[in-house]
C-alpha cells in the first residue's frame, strides 16, 4: 500500500513546462511588456539608418543628421538598457523556480522508502540536487522571455524587410527552411550524446561517493591502484562521451554561423544589382542589410534556447525518473487535529517482512509489550532482531501481518504521530554536521518544526540538557570541549575577564597543593617542564616564524641570541645533548622509540646527529658549518630539563636564560609587539584554550590520578564561581564535523542516547545502542534504563551482550526470523531452552 494522498502534487509527475506555469507570473507579465517595448526600440535604428543616408546625407541637411542620429542613439541606449532588464528578470524568475524545484525535490527525496536509500548513491543525490537541476532553472527563466522576444523581433524585422523590398525579403527568408531541417537533425544526435553524458556522470559520482565512504577499506587493503583503474575507466568514458556531445553542439553552432554568413552574400549580389539599375536606393539597401544581419540574432538566440530546452529536458527527465516513488507510510494526518499521545503499548501479530528475491526476514512474528515494560530482543546475527525493531518504528515496511502502537495500526498511522511518541537509537547513530547542542536537540526540534512551534517553546532547559548528558556519561566530554574553547581577540570580553579572575583564584587556592603536578608560569622562574625555546619566548607565538620549531631558522631570533650572549651557550648545550645521546644509544642494535624519551633527539634524527657528533670530534666548535650549528641550536631549543635527564642545566645557564627572557620580552615588545603574546598573570592568552588560561602553567606528569585531581579542582572552582554552566554551554557549541567525525564512536553513541532521552518518548527503540561504549558506560546506561525508564516508557532493546539482559521484564529470543521463546530471564534460564544455550554458548549457529 502506497500513500499518494499525502502528496497531492507529486513532483516526479510534473512536466518541465509546469514550472513555467507556476513561476512568478507577475514578473512574467512585466517581462512581456518590457519585451514589446524592446522590440520597437530595436527596429527604430534601422529606419533611422535609411533616413540618415537618404535624407540627412543625401540632402546635406545637418539638422536632420543630428535629429536622426539622436533618435538612433536613444533607441540603441534604450534597447541595451531594456535588454539588461530582460536578462535580470529572466534570471530572477529562473532562480526562484530553481530554488522552488530544489526545495520540493529535496522534500520528496526525504520521504522516499528506505529501500531507495539502500541502493541510491549519496553522490548521485547530491549531483541531481546541486548541478543537474540547474538546467531546469535556466530554462524556466528563459521560457517566456527568449521565445517571445525573439519571435516578435523576427516578425518585426521580417515585416520591415518586406516593407523595404519584398523580393529581397523572400530571398533572405529562403535560407531558413534549410536551417530548420539541418539543425534539429544535429540536435537529435546531441540529445542522445547528452543523455549518455548524464548517465556516465552519475555513474562516476556514484563511484566517487562509494570510494570516499569506503575509504577505510581502501586504506586497509591498499587498493589504490584498483580504485584508480576504476576511476580512470569512468573518466575516460566520460571524456569520450563529452567529446561527441560537444562535437554535435559545435556542429549546430557552425551551421548557424554558416547560414548567417551566407545570407549577406546573396543579398549583396541581388541588392547590388537592383541598386545599380536604380530599382533600390542606397539608404534602403544599407537598412536592409543591417536588418538582415540583425535578423540572425534572434534566430541564433532561438537556437541557443532550443539547446537549453533540450539539455533541461534530458536532465529533468532523468532526475524525475530516478526519484520516482512514494512514501511507504502517510506523513501527516489527512485532516488537521492535535498530535496523538500514545502510551507505548506494542502489539505485533503474524508479522512478515519479505525482501526482493522472495527472502523472508520475518516469518510470522508475534509479540505483546505492555506500557512501561522493557523487552530485550536477542539472537544470533541475522535472526531478525533489528528488522523487527525497525518495523515497529516505521523504518522498515512489513509485507503482511499487523503491528499496532497503543492500538493504532503502525502501517496507516502518520509518521508525524509515530515520531512524536518514539525515540530511536541505532548501533551506528548518525550525527549531523553542526554543534553537539544542535544534535542533542535534533529530535525535539524536528517535532517542533512538524508542529510549527515558534520561539523556545518546547525546548528543554540547560539544566535538563546537563542532566541528560550526565546520565549517558557525556558531561565530562562536553565540559572538556568547553574548556578547550579558544576565543578570538575582542570576543567574549566579559567572559575573558571572568576567566582571568578564576585563574587568580585557582592559583591562590591550588598553587601550593598542585605545585608538584603543575609548573605555574612565573616570569621570574625557569620552567623545567618547558623547552628552552618556551623559556625564552615565555608566551604564545602569533607569527609562524616564532613557532619554537622555526626559531633556529629565524634570523631575527638568531641575532637576538648573539646579542644576548646565548648563541654560543645554546650551541654548546646542543653539542652536549647530541654527544650524550649518541654515546648512550650507539651500541643499542635497534633503539626503540621509548629510548629517545630522555633526549630531545628524535629516533628518525639519530643517524644525522651521530654523523654530526663524529665530525665534532675532529673539528672545533667554531669551525662547524651554519647547517651544523642550526642542528645543534634546534636540539638545545627543544631541551626540557624536567623530561630530558641525560644532561643537567646549570644554575648559571638558568640565570642567563632568564636574563635572555627579560631582554627578549623588552626587545620584541618594542620592535614586533604582535609577534608573541607574553605570559602575564593579568592578561588573557587568546591563542590558547580556557583550560590553559585557567591553569596558566605546564603539567609535569601524565599520571591519570594527577590529571583527574586537576580536572576536579577546576570543576570545583567553576562551580564556586558560578561558571560551570557557561563552560558547558561553550562545550555544547563544539562543532562535531562532517557526520560527527570529530567525535569518537562512543561519544557519537552517547549523543544519540542523550538525544532520545531528552525527548522523553513513550516508546524507546534501542538497536544495540551501547555497542560502542565501554563496560562502565554500558552499565551506566543499563542502570539508567532500570531506574528511570522502567514503568515510565516502553523499551524494546536489541541486545548483543547477554550479560545486560537480566533486568529486562521480558526476553524475546529470535532465530531465523521467528521468536522461538519469550518470557522473563529467570523463566527462560530455568526452561533451559534457546536463551540458556545462547548464554552458555552451546547453541549451533
C-alpha positions in Angstrom: 0.0 0.0 0.0 1.4 3.4 -1.0 0.2 6.7 0.4 -0.2 9.0 -2.5 -2.8 11.1 -0.8 -0.1 12.8 1.2 1.5 14.2 -2.0 -1.3 15.9 -3.9 1.2 17.3 -6.4 3.9 14.7 -6.8 6.9 16.4 -8.1 8.1 13.5 -10.2 4.9 13.6 -12.2 5.2 17.3 -13.1 6.2 18.2 -16.6 9.1 20.6 -17.3 6.7 23.3 -18.5 4.7 23.1 -15.3 7.5 25.0 -13.6 7.0 27.8 -16.2 3.2 28.0 -15.3 3.9 28.1 -11.6 6.7 30.6 -11.8 6.3 34.3 -10.8 3.5 35.3 -13.2 3.5 38.9 -12.1 7.2 39.2 -13.1 6.4 37.3 -16.3 3.7 39.9 -17.2 6.2 42.7 -16.5 8.7 40.9 -18.7 6.3 40.7 -21.7 5.6 44.4 -21.5 9.4 45.2 -21.4 9.9 42.8 -24.4 7.3 44.6 -26.6 9.0 47.9 -25.9 12.4 46.4 -26.5 11.4 45.1 -30.0 10.2 48.6 -31.0 13.5 50.0 -29.8 15.5 47.5 -31.8 13.6 48.3 -35.1 13.8 52.0 -34.9 17.6 52.3 -35.5 17.1 50.5 -38.9 14.7 53.2 -40.1 17.0 55.9 -38.8 19.9 54.4 -40.9 17.8 54.8 -44.1 16.8 58.4 -43.3 20.3 59.4 -42.3 21.6 58.2 -45.7 18.7 59.2 -47.9 17.6 62.5 -46.3 20.3 63.9 -44.0 23.3 62.9 -46.0 21.6 62.8 -49.4 20.1 66.3 -48.9 23.1 67.5 -46.9 20.9 68.7 -44.0 22.8 68.9 -40.7 19.7 69.5 -38.6 18.2 66.2 -39.9 21.5 64.4 -39.4 21.7 65.5 -35.7 18.0 64.7 -35.2 18.1 61.2 -36.8 21.4 60.4 -35.0 19.9 61.4 -31.8 16.9 59.1 -32.3 19.3 56.4 -33.3 21.4 56.8 -30.2 18.3 57.0 -27.9 16.9 53.8 -29.4 20.2 51.9 -29.1 20.7 53.0 -25.4 17.0 52.2 -24.6 17.3 48.7 -26.3 20.5 47.9 -24.4 19.0 49.0 -21.1 15.8 47.1 -21.7 17.9 44.0 -22.6 19.6 44.3 -19.3 16.2 44.5 -17.6 15.0 41.4 -19.5 18.1 39.4 -18.6 17.7 40.4 -14.9 14.1 39.5 -14.8 14.5 36.1 -16.5 17.5 35.3 -14.3 15.5 36.2 -11.1 12.5 34.2 -12.4 14.7 31.2 -13.2 16.5 31.2 -9.9 13.2 31.5 -8.0 11.9 28.5 -9.9 15.1 26.6 -9.4 15.0 27.2 -5.6 11.4 26.0 -5.5 12.3 22.9 -7.5 15.2 22.1 -5.3 13.1 22.5 -2.1 10.3 20.4 -3.4 12.6 17.7 -4.8 14.6 17.6 -1.6 11.4 17.3 0.4 10.2 14.5 -1.9 13.5 12.6 -1.6 13.4 12.6 2.2 10.1 10.8 2.1 11.2 8.0 -0.3 11.1 4.5 1.2 14.2 3.1 2.9 14.9 0.6 0.1 15.6 3.5 -2.2 18.4 4.8 0.1 19.9 1.4 0.4 20.7 1.4 -3.3 20.9 5.1 -4.1 24.3 6.8 -4.2 24.7 9.9 -2.0 26.9 11.4 -4.7 24.0 10.8 -7.2 21.5 12.6 -5.0 23.9 15.5 -4.4 24.7 15.9 -8.1 21.0 15.8 -9.0 20.1 18.5 -6.5 23.0 20.7 -7.0 24.1 20.6 -10.6 21.7 18.7 -12.8 18.6 20.7 -11.9 20.4 24.0 -12.8 19.4 23.4 -16.4 15.8 23.5 -15.4 16.1 26.8 -13.7 17.9 28.3 -16.7 15.1 27.0 -19.0 12.3 28.3 -16.8 13.9 31.8 -16.7 14.1 31.9 -20.5 10.9 30.0 -21.3 8.8 33.2 -21.8 11.4 35.9 -22.4 13.5 34.3 -25.1 10.8 32.8 -27.4 8.6 35.9 -27.2 11.4 38.4 -27.5 13.0 36.7 -30.5 9.7 35.7 -32.2 8.5 39.3 -32.0 11.9 40.6 -33.2 11.9 38.1 -36.1 8.4 39.2 -37.1 9.2 42.9 -36.7 12.5 42.6 -38.7 10.8 40.4 -41.4 7.9 42.9 -41.7 10.4 45.7 -42.1 12.3 43.8 -44.8 9.1 43.3 -46.8 8.4 47.0 -46.3 11.8 47.8 -47.8 11.8 45.3 -50.7 9.5 42.2 -50.9 11.7 40.4 -53.5 14.9 40.6 -51.4 12.8 39.7 -48.3 11.7 36.5 -49.9 15.3 35.7 -50.9 16.5 36.4 -47.4 13.9 34.1 -45.9 14.7 31.2 -48.3 17.7 30.1 -46.2 15.7 29.4 -43.1 13.9 26.2 -44.2 17.3 24.6 -44.9 18.5 25.5 -41.4 15.2 24.3 -39.9 15.9 20.8 -41.3 19.7 20.6 -40.6 19.8 21.9 -37.0 17.1 19.7 -35.5 18.8 16.7 -37.0 22.1 17.6 -35.3 20.2 18.4 -32.1 18.7 15.0 -32.0 22.1 13.4 -32.1 23.4 15.9 -29.5 20.5 14.9 -27.2 21.4 11.2 -27.4 25.0 12.1 -26.5 23.8 14.3 -23.7 21.8 11.5 -22.2 24.8 9.3 -22.2 26.8 12.1 -20.7 24.3 12.5 -17.8 24.2 8.7 -17.1 28.0 8.4 -17.2 28.4 11.4 -14.9 26.0 9.8 -12.5 27.9 6.6 -12.5 31.1 8.5 -11.9 29.5 10.4 -9.0 28.3 7.1 -7.5 31.7 5.5 -7.8 33.4 8.5 -6.1 30.9 8.6 -3.3 31.2 4.9 -2.8 35.0 5.1 -2.6 35.1 8.0 -0.2 32.5 6.3 2.0 34.6 3.1 2.0 38.0 4.8 2.3 38.8 2.7 5.4 38.6 -0.4 3.3 40.7 1.2 0.5 43.5 2.0 3.0 43.1 -1.3 4.8 43.6 -3.2 1.5 46.0 -0.7 -0.1 43.6 -0.9 -3.1 44.8 2.4 -4.5 45.7 1.0 -7.9 42.4 -0.9 -8.1 40.4 2.2 -7.3 42.5 4.3 -9.7 41.7 1.9 -12.5 38.0 2.0 -11.8 38.1 5.8 -11.7 40.2 6.1 -14.9 37.7 3.9 -16.7 34.8 6.1 -15.9 36.8 9.3 -16.6 37.9 8.1 -20.0 34.4 7.1 -20.9 33.0 10.4 -19.8 35.7 12.2 -21.8 34.8 10.3 -25.0 31.1 11.0 -24.4 31.7 14.7 -23.8 33.8 14.9 -27.0 30.9 13.5 -29.1 28.4 15.7 -27.3 30.5 18.8 -27.8 31.1 18.0 -31.5 27.4 17.9 -32.1 26.9 21.2 -30.2 29.7 22.8 -32.2 28.1 21.4 -35.4 24.9 23.3 -34.5 26.8 26.5 -33.9 28.8 26.1 -37.1 25.7 25.5 -39.1 24.1 28.6 -37.6 27.2 30.7 -38.4 27.3 29.3 -42.0 23.7 30.3 -42.7 24.3 33.7 -41.1 27.3 34.3 -43.3 25.7 33.0 -46.4 22.7 35.5 -46.2 24.7 38.7 -46.8 26.5 37.2 -49.8 23.2 36.6 -51.6 21.8 40.0 -50.6 24.9 41.8 -51.7 24.6 40.1 -55.1 20.9 40.7 -55.6 20.7 44.1 -53.8 23.8 45.4 -55.6 22.2 44.5 -58.9 19.0 46.3 -58.1 20.8 49.4 -56.7 23.0 49.6 -59.9 19.9 49.5 -62.0 18.2 52.2 -59.9 15.5 49.9 -58.5 16.7 50.1 -54.9 18.0 53.3 -53.3 21.3 53.2 -51.3 19.7 54.1 -47.9 17.2 51.3 -48.2 20.0 48.8 -49.2 22.0 49.7 -46.1 19.0 49.5 -43.9 18.0 46.1 -45.5 21.5 44.6 -45.0 21.6 45.8 -41.4 18.1 44.4 -40.7 19.0 41.1 -42.4 22.2 40.9 -40.2 20.2 41.6 -37.1 17.6 39.0 -38.2 20.1 36.3 -37.4 20.5 37.5 -33.8 17.0 36.4 -32.7 17.4 33.2 -34.8 20.7 32.4 -33.1 19.2 33.1 -29.7 16.2 30.8 -30.5 18.7 28.1 -31.4 20.6 28.6 -28.2 17.3 28.5 -26.3 16.4 25.3 -28.1 19.7 23.8 -26.9 18.9 24.9 -23.3 15.5 23.4 -23.6 16.9 20.1 -24.8 19.5 19.9 -22.1 16.9 20.8 -19.5 14.5 18.2 -20.9 17.1 15.4 -20.8 18.4 16.2 -17.3 15.0 16.9 -15.8 13.6 13.7 -17.2 16.5 11.7 -15.9 16.1 13.3 -12.4 12.4 12.7 -12.1 12.8 9.1 -13.4 15.5 8.4 -10.8 13.5 9.8 -7.9 10.1 8.4 -8.9 8.4 6.8 -5.8 6.0 7.5 -3.0 6.4 7.1 0.8 5.6 3.7 2.4 3.7 5.4 5.2 1.4 8.5 5.5 3.4 11.6 6.5 0.7 13.8 8.1 -2.9 13.4 9.2 -5.4 13.9 6.3 -7.3 16.5 8.4 -5.8 18.9 11.0 -6.0 17.5 14.5 -3.9 17.5 17.7 -1.0 15.1 17.7 -1.7 11.6 19.1 -0.5 10.9 22.6 0.4 7.2 22.8 1.3 5.1 25.8 3.9 2.9 24.2 1.9 -0.3 24.2 3.0 -2.5 21.3 1.2 -5.5 19.7 2.6 -7.5 16.8 0.6 -10.2 15.1 2.0 -12.7 12.5 4.4 -10.1 11.1 6.1 -11.0 7.8 8.8 -9.0 6.0 9.9 -10.1 2.6 12.6 -8.5 0.5 13.2 -8.8 -3.3 14.1 -12.3 -4.2 11.4 -13.9 -2.0 13.6 -13.9 1.1 11.6 -13.6 4.4 13.5 -11.7 7.1 10.5 -12.0 9.5 8.3 -15.1 9.4 5.1 -14.6 11.3 6.4 -12.8 14.4 4.0 -12.1 17.2 4.9 -10.1 20.3 3.0 -8.1 23.0 4.6 -5.4 25.1 2.7 -3.5 27.7 3.1 0.1 28.7 6.3 0.6 30.7 7.6 -2.9 30.0 11.2 -3.4 28.9 11.8 -6.2 26.4 15.2 -7.4 25.1 15.4 -8.9 21.6 18.3 -11.4 21.5 19.6 -14.0 19.0 22.4 -14.6 16.6 23.2 -12.1 13.8 20.6 -12.4 11.0 17.9 -13.7 13.3 15.6 -10.7 12.6 16.1 -8.7 15.9 16.9 -5.3 14.2 14.4 -6.0 11.4 11.6 -6.3 13.9 12.6 -3.2 15.8 12.8 -1.2 12.6 9.4 -2.4 11.5 7.9 -1.1 14.8 9.4 2.3 14.3 8.2 2.7 10.6 11.7 2.5 9.2 11.1 -0.9 7.6 7.8 -1.7 5.9 6.5 -5.2 6.7 4.8 -7.3 4.0 2.0 -8.9 5.9 0.5 -9.2 9.4 -0.3 -6.3 11.7 1.6 -4.2 14.2 0.0 -1.6 16.5 1.2 1.1 18.8 -1.3 1.9 21.5 -4.0 0.3 19.3 -3.1 2.4 16.2 -2.0 0.5 13.1 1.6 1.3 12.5 1.2 0.9 8.8 -1.5 3.6 8.5 -0.7 5.9 11.4 1.0 9.1 10.1 4.8 9.3 10.6 4.4 12.6 12.5 2.4 10.8 15.2 4.7 7.8 15.4 7.8 10.0 15.5 6.2 12.2 18.3 5.9 9.2 20.5 9.1 7.4 19.6 12.8 7.6 20.4 15.3 5.5 18.3 19.0 4.9 18.9 20.8 2.7 16.4 24.1 0.8 16.7 25.7 3.3 14.4 23.8 6.6 15.0 24.2 9.4 12.6 25.5 12.7 13.9 24.8 15.8 11.7 27.3 18.4 11.0 26.9 21.3 13.4 27.2 21.6 17.2 26.7 19.0 19.9 23.8 21.1 21.2 22.1 21.0 17.8 22.5 17.3 17.6 21.1 16.8 21.1 18.0 18.8 20.3 17.6 17.3 16.8 14.6 15.1 17.7 12.9 17.8 19.7 13.5 20.4 17.0 12.1 18.0 14.4 8.9 17.7 16.4 8.7 21.5 16.9 9.2 22.1 13.2 6.5 19.5 12.3 4.0 21.3 14.5 5.2 24.8 13.6 6.3 25.7 17.1 8.0 29.1 17.3 10.5 30.6 19.7 11.8 28.5 22.6 8.5 26.7 23.3 9.1 23.0 23.9 12.9 23.3 24.2 14.4 21.7 27.3 16.2 23.9 29.8 20.0 23.9 30.2 19.7 22.0 33.5 17.7 19.3 31.7 20.3 19.0 29.0 23.1 18.8 31.6 21.1 16.1 33.4 20.8 14.1 30.2 24.5 14.3 29.2 25.4 13.4 32.8 23.1 10.3 32.6 24.8 9.0 29.5 28.3 9.9 30.6 28.9 12.7 28.1 29.2 15.5 30.6 32.9 15.3 31.0 33.4 15.3 27.2 31.2 18.4 26.8 33.0 20.1 29.7 36.4 19.4 28.1 35.2 20.7 24.8 34.1 23.9 26.6 37.4 24.2 28.4 39.2 23.7 25.1 37.4 26.7 23.5 39.7 29.4 22.1 38.4 33.0 22.0 39.4 35.4 19.2 40.7 38.7 20.5 37.9 41.2 21.0 35.3 38.4 21.5 33.5 37.5 24.8 35.4 40.2 26.7 33.2 39.8 29.9 33.9 36.1 29.9 37.6 36.7 29.3 37.8 38.9 32.4 35.9 36.3 34.4 38.4 33.6 33.4 41.4 35.8 34.3 39.7 36.3 37.7 39.2 32.5 38.0 42.9 32.0 37.1 44.0 34.1 40.0 41.6 32.3 42.4 42.8 29.0 41.1 46.4 29.9 41.8 45.6 31.2 45.2 43.6 28.1 46.1 45.6 25.4 44.4 49.0 26.8 43.8 50.6 25.2 46.8 48.5 21.9 46.6 49.3 21.3 42.9 52.9 22.7 42.8 54.3 19.1 42.4 51.8 18.5 39.5 51.7 21.8 37.7 54.6 24.2 37.0 52.8 27.5 37.1 54.1 30.3 34.8 56.2 32.8 36.8 58.1 35.5 35.0 61.0 35.2 37.5 61.3 31.5 37.5 62.8 29.0 35.0 60.2 26.4 33.6 61.8 23.0 33.9 58.9 21.3 32.1 59.0 23.6 29.2 61.7 23.6 26.4 64.4 26.2 26.3 62.6 27.9 23.4 59.5 28.3 25.5 61.5 29.7 28.4 63.0 32.4 26.2 59.7 33.2 24.5 57.7 32.9 27.7 54.5 33.4 25.7 52.4 32.2 22.8 53.9 32.9 19.3 51.5 34.7 17.0 53.7 34.6 13.9 54.8 31.4 12.1 58.5 32.3 12.3 58.3 32.5 16.1 57.0 29.0 16.5 59.5 27.0 18.6 60.4 24.6 15.8 61.1 27.5 13.4 63.3 29.6 15.7 66.6 28.0 14.6 65.8 29.4 11.1 64.6 32.8 12.3 67.4 35.3 11.6 66.0 37.9 13.9 65.9 35.4 16.8 69.4 34.2 16.0 70.7 37.8 16.0 69.0 38.3 19.4 70.7 35.2 20.8 74.1 36.5 19.6 73.4 39.9 21.2 72.2 38.4 24.4 75.3 36.1 24.7 73.1 33.0 24.4 74.0 31.7 21.0 77.3 30.1 22.0 75.8 28.8 25.2 73.0 27.0 23.3 75.3 25.6 20.6 77.5 24.1 23.4 74.3 22.7 25.1 73.2 21.2 21.8 76.6 19.6 21.3 76.5 18.1 24.8 73.0 16.7 24.2 73.9 15.2 20.9 77.1 13.6 22.3 75.4 12.1 25.4 72.5 10.7 23.3 74.8 9.1 20.8 77.1 7.8 23.5 74.2 6.1 25.3 72.4 4.7 22.2 75.2 3.9 19.8 75.7 0.4 20.9 71.9 -0.4 21.1 71.2 -2.5 18.0 67.8 -1.1 17.2 66.8 1.5 19.7 63.1 1.6 20.5 61.3 5.0 20.3 61.0 4.9 24.1 64.8 5.1 24.4 64.6 8.6 22.9 62.1 9.9 25.6 65.1 11.0 27.7 66.6 13.1 24.9 65.4 15.8 22.5 66.9 13.8 19.6 64.1 12.0 17.7 64.5 8.4 16.5 64.5 9.5 12.9 67.3 12.0 13.5 69.7 9.7 15.3 71.8 8.9 12.2 72.1 12.7 11.4 73.3 13.5 14.9 75.6 10.5 15.0 77.4 11.8 12.0 77.5 15.3 13.5 79.0 14.0 16.8 81.6 12.1 14.8 82.6 15.3 13.0 82.7 17.4 16.2 85.4 15.0 17.5 87.6 16.2 14.6 86.9 19.9 14.4 86.5 22.8 16.8 83.0 24.1 17.6 83.7 27.4 15.8 84.6 25.5 12.6 81.3 23.9 12.0 79.0 24.9 9.1 75.9 27.1 9.5 73.7 24.0 8.9 75.5 22.0 11.6 75.1 25.0 14.0 71.4 25.0 13.2 71.1 21.3 14.1 72.7 22.0 17.5 70.6 25.0 18.2 67.5 23.0 17.3 68.4 20.4 19.8 69.2 22.9 22.5 65.9 24.8 22.0 64.0 21.6 22.4 65.7 20.7 25.6 63.3 20.3 28.5 65.2 19.7 31.8 62.3 18.1 33.6 62.0 15.4 30.8 65.4 15.0 29.3 67.5 13.7 32.1 70.6 12.9 30.2 72.0 16.4 30.6 71.6 18.8 33.5 71.2 22.6 33.3 73.5 24.6 35.5 72.3 27.4 37.7 74.3 29.8 35.7 72.7 28.7 32.5 69.3 29.2 34.1 70.1 32.7 35.1 71.5 33.6 31.7 68.3 32.2 30.0 66.1 34.2 32.5 68.0 37.3 31.6 67.6 36.5 28.0 63.9 36.1 28.5 63.6 39.6 30.0 65.7 41.1 27.2 63.6 39.3 24.6 60.3 40.5 26.0 61.6 44.0 26.1 63.1 43.8 22.5 60.0 42.1 20.9 57.7 44.4 22.8 59.3 47.4 21.2 60.0 46.1 17.7 57.3 43.5 17.0 54.6 43.7 19.7 52.2 41.4 17.8 54.8 38.6 17.3 54.3 37.0 20.8 51.7 37.2 23.5 53.7 37.0 26.7 52.5 35.2 29.8 51.4 37.9 32.2 49.0 37.0 35.0 46.7 39.9 34.3 46.5 39.2 30.5 44.3 36.6 28.8 46.1 34.5 26.1 43.6 34.5 23.2 45.6 31.9 21.2 45.2 29.3 24.0 42.2 27.4 25.4 40.2 28.4 28.5 41.8 25.4 30.3 45.3 26.7 29.5 44.3 30.2 30.6 43.0 28.9 34.0 45.8 26.5 34.6 48.4 29.1 33.4 51.2 26.6 33.6 52.6 23.2 32.4 51.5 19.9 33.8 54.6 18.0 35.0 53.1 14.5 34.7 50.7 12.3 32.6 49.6 10.3 35.6 45.8 9.8 35.3 45.2 10.4 39.0 47.1 13.7 38.9 45.2 14.8 35.8 41.9 13.8 37.5 42.9 15.9 40.5 43.5 18.9 38.3 40.2 18.5 36.5 38.2 18.1 39.8 39.9 21.2 41.2 39.0 23.2 38.1 35.4 22.0 38.1 35.1 22.7 41.8 36.3 26.3 41.2 34.0 26.8 38.2 31.0 25.7 40.4 32.2 28.0 43.1 32.4 30.9 40.7 29.1 30.1 39.1 30.8 29.4 35.7 30.2 25.7 35.2 27.0 26.1 33.2 28.6 28.8 31.0 31.5 26.5 30.2 29.1 23.6 29.4 27.2 26.0 27.1 30.5 26.6 25.2 31.1 22.8 25.1 27.6 22.4 23.5 28.7 24.7 20.8 31.6 22.3 19.8 31.5 21.6 16.1 31.3 17.9 15.6 32.5 17.9 12.0 31.1 16.0 8.9 29.0 13.1 10.1 30.4 13.7 13.6 33.9 12.7 12.6 35.4 14.8 15.4 33.7 12.6 17.9 34.7 9.1 18.9 32.3 6.2 18.3 31.4 6.1 22.0 30.8 9.9 22.0 28.5 9.6 19.0 26.5 6.9 20.7 26.2 8.9 23.9 25.0 11.9 21.9 22.3 9.7 20.3 21.3 8.3 23.6 21.0 11.7 25.2 19.1 12.9 22.2 16.5 10.2 22.7 16.3 10.6 26.5 15.8 14.4 26.2 12.7 13.7 24.0 11.3 11.5 26.8 9.2 9.4 24.4 6.6 6.8 25.5 8.5 4.2 23.4 12.2 3.7 23.2 13.7 1.5 20.4 17.4 0.7 21.2 19.1 -1.2 18.4 22.4 -2.3 20.1 22.6 1.3 21.3 25.5 0.7 23.6 27.7 -1.4 21.3 30.4 1.3 21.0 30.5 2.0 24.8 33.0 0.6 27.3 31.7 -1.7 30.0 31.3 1.0 32.6 29.3 3.2 30.3 27.1 0.2 29.2 26.5 -0.5 32.9 25.6 3.2 33.5 23.0 3.2 30.6 21.5 -0.1 31.8 21.2 1.1 35.3 19.5 4.3 34.0 17.0 2.3 32.0 16.1 0.2 35.0 16.0 3.2 37.5 14.4 6.0 35.4 12.6 4.5 32.5 11.1 1.3 33.8 7.4 1.7 34.2 7.6 5.1 32.6 8.4 4.3 29.0 8.2 1.1 27.0 11.7 0.0 26.0 12.4 -2.5 23.2 16.1 -3.1 23.0 18.1 -5.2 20.5 20.8 -6.7 22.7 24.1 -8.4 21.8 25.7 -8.6 25.2 23.7 -11.2 27.1 25.1 -10.2 30.5 23.0 -7.0 30.3 19.5 -8.5 29.9 18.8 -9.8 33.4 16.9 -6.6 34.4 14.5 -6.7 31.4 10.9 -7.7 32.0 10.9 -10.0 29.0 13.5 -11.5 26.8 12.4 -12.5 23.3 14.7 -14.9 21.7 14.8 -14.9 17.8 16.0 -17.4 15.4 15.7 -17.4 11.6 13.1 -14.6 11.6 10.9 -16.1 14.3 10.5 -15.6 18.1 11.2 -19.0 19.5 10.7 -18.2 23.1 9.6 -15.1 25.2 9.4 -14.8 28.9 11.4 -13.3 31.8 15.1 -14.0 32.0 14.7 -16.2 35.0 11.9 -18.3 33.5 13.9 -18.8 30.2 17.0 -19.9 32.1 15.1 -22.3 34.2 13.5 -23.7 31.0 17.0 -24.3 29.6 15.9 -23.5 26.1 17.4 -21.3 23.4 18.4 -18.5 25.7 20.1 -20.9 28.0 22.1 -22.3 25.1 22.9 -18.7 23.9 24.2 -17.7 27.4 26.3 -20.8 27.8 27.4 -20.8 24.2 26.1 -24.3 23.4 23.8 -23.5 20.5 24.8 -24.1 17.0 24.5 -21.2 14.6 
